[in-house]
Amino acid sequence: MVALALRRHLRDHPTWGEAELLFSNATGTGLLYPYYWYGLIWRPALTAAGVEYFKSHSLRHFYAGSLLRQGVPVSEVSAWLGHTSVSFTERYCSDLMPDAPDRARLAIDGALGSLGPKPLAADPPDLFGVA
């Protein structure tokens, strides 16, 4: 979806400046000044979407969380976010990975599944409620 949106944007708007920025601004400098961004772009977009308040920095968290939930390694997400260490990313994004323990259990089950005994219908569930 992002690729499609970017293709449409590039079809309708040329890149800007020597750096070929995807998005220019009204001042012609290529810089997005806070008063310009929030007043002329962000707030009108929120109003059009019917949203009263939403911090633009939250989009960064949405990006990171989406990648992590889809199984992208935290080391890669950390590098893309420009964090100085993976531990920084883990500390601030751990709440975005609530299903990490489930993924870990499934990975180990997949790796060991063919090696161990198969559970029988009569077997009691283990402590984690898995047959």
matplotlib code that plots the C-alpha trace (Angstrom):
import matplotlib.pyplot as plt

x = [0.0, 2.8, 4.5, 1.3, 0.8, 4.4, 4.0, 0.9, 2.6, 5.6, 3.2, 1.5, 4.5, 8.1, 10.9, 12.3, 15.9, 19.3, 18.5, 15.4, 13.2, 9.8, 8.0, 9.0, 7.4, 5.9, 9.0, 11.1, 13.8, 12.9, 12.7, 9.5, 9.2, 7.0, 4.6, 4.2, 3.9, 1.6, -0.5, -0.9, -0.5, -1.0, -3.9, -6.0, -5.3, -6.5, -9.6, -10.4, -10.0, -12.3, -9.5, -9.1, -5.6, -2.8, 0.9, 2.8, 5.6, 3.0, 3.3, 6.9, 5.6, 3.0, 5.7, 7.9, 5.1, 3.8, 7.2, 7.7, 4.3, 5.0, 8.2, 10.8, 13.8, 14.2, 17.8, 16.6, 13.8, 16.4, 18.7, 15.9, 14.7, 18.3, 18.5, 22.0, 21.4, 18.9, 18.5, 17.1, 14.6, 13.6, 13.2, 10.9, 9.1, 8.6, 5.0, 4.5, 5.5, 2.9, 2.7, 6.5, 6.3, 3.7, 5.9, 8.8, 6.8, 5.6, 9.1, 10.4, 7.4, 8.1, 11.8, 11.2, 7.8, 9.2, 11.6, 9.4, 6.4, 3.1, 0.4, -2.5, -6.1, -5.9, -2.9, -3.6, -2.8, 0.5, 0.9, 0.5, -2.8, -1.4, -2.4]
y = [0.0, 2.4, 1.6, 2.4, 5.7, 6.7, 5.8, 8.0, 10.8, 10.6, 10.5, 13.7, 15.5, 15.6, 15.1, 18.3, 19.6, 18.1, 15.5, 14.5, 14.8, 13.1, 16.0, 19.6, 22.5, 25.9, 27.8, 26.2, 25.1, 21.5, 21.9, 21.2, 23.9, 23.1, 25.9, 24.9, 21.1, 21.3, 24.3, 23.7, 19.9, 17.9, 19.7, 19.9, 16.2, 15.3, 17.5, 15.9, 12.4, 13.4, 13.0, 15.6, 14.9, 12.6, 13.2, 12.7, 10.9, 8.2, 7.3, 6.2, 3.9, 2.6, 1.8, 0.1, -1.9, -3.0, -4.3, -6.1, -7.7, -9.1, -10.7, -8.3, -8.8, -6.1, -5.6, -4.5, -2.3, -0.7, 0.1, 1.6, 3.8, 5.0, 3.8, 3.6, 0.0, -2.8, -2.6, 0.9, -0.3, -3.3, -1.0, 1.4, -1.0, -4.1, -3.1, -3.2, -6.9, -8.6, -11.7, -12.3, -15.1, -16.8, -16.5, -17.9, -20.9, -21.6, -21.3, -23.9, -26.1, -26.0, -26.8, -29.6, -30.8, -33.7, -34.8, -35.3, -37.5, -36.5, -35.6, -38.0, -36.9, -38.5, -36.5, -33.8, -30.2, -28.9, -25.8, -23.5, -25.0, -26.5, -30.1]
z = [0.0, 0.8, -2.5, -4.4, -2.5, -3.3, -6.9, -7.1, -5.3, -7.7, -10.7, -9.5, -7.9, -9.0, -6.6, -5.1, -5.1, -5.5, -2.9, -4.8, -1.7, -2.0, -0.2, -0.5, 1.3, 0.5, 1.5, -1.2, 1.3, 1.6, 5.3, 7.2, 9.8, 12.8, 12.2, 8.6, 9.3, 12.2, 11.2, 7.5, 7.1, 10.3, 12.0, 8.7, 8.1, 11.6, 11.1, 7.8, 9.4, 12.3, 14.9, 17.6, 18.8, 17.7, 18.0, 14.8, 16.7, 17.3, 13.6, 14.4, 17.1, 14.8, 12.2, 14.8, 16.3, 13.0, 12.0, 15.3, 15.3, 11.8, 13.1, 11.7, 14.0, 16.6, 15.5, 12.0, 13.4, 15.8, 12.9, 10.8, 13.6, 14.1, 17.7, 19.2, 20.5, 20.3, 24.0, 23.6, 21.1, 23.3, 26.3, 24.5, 22.2, 24.5, 25.0, 21.2, 21.2, 23.5, 21.4, 21.4, 24.0, 21.8, 18.8, 20.7, 21.9, 18.4, 17.0, 19.6, 19.0, 15.2, 15.8, 18.2, 17.0, 14.9, 17.6, 20.6, 21.3, 19.9, 22.6, 22.8, 23.4, 26.8, 27.9, 30.4, 29.4, 30.7, 32.9, 30.0, 28.9, 25.8, 25.0]

ax = plt.figure().add_subplot(projection="3d")
ax.plot(x, y, z, "-o")
ax.set_aspect("equal")
plt.show()
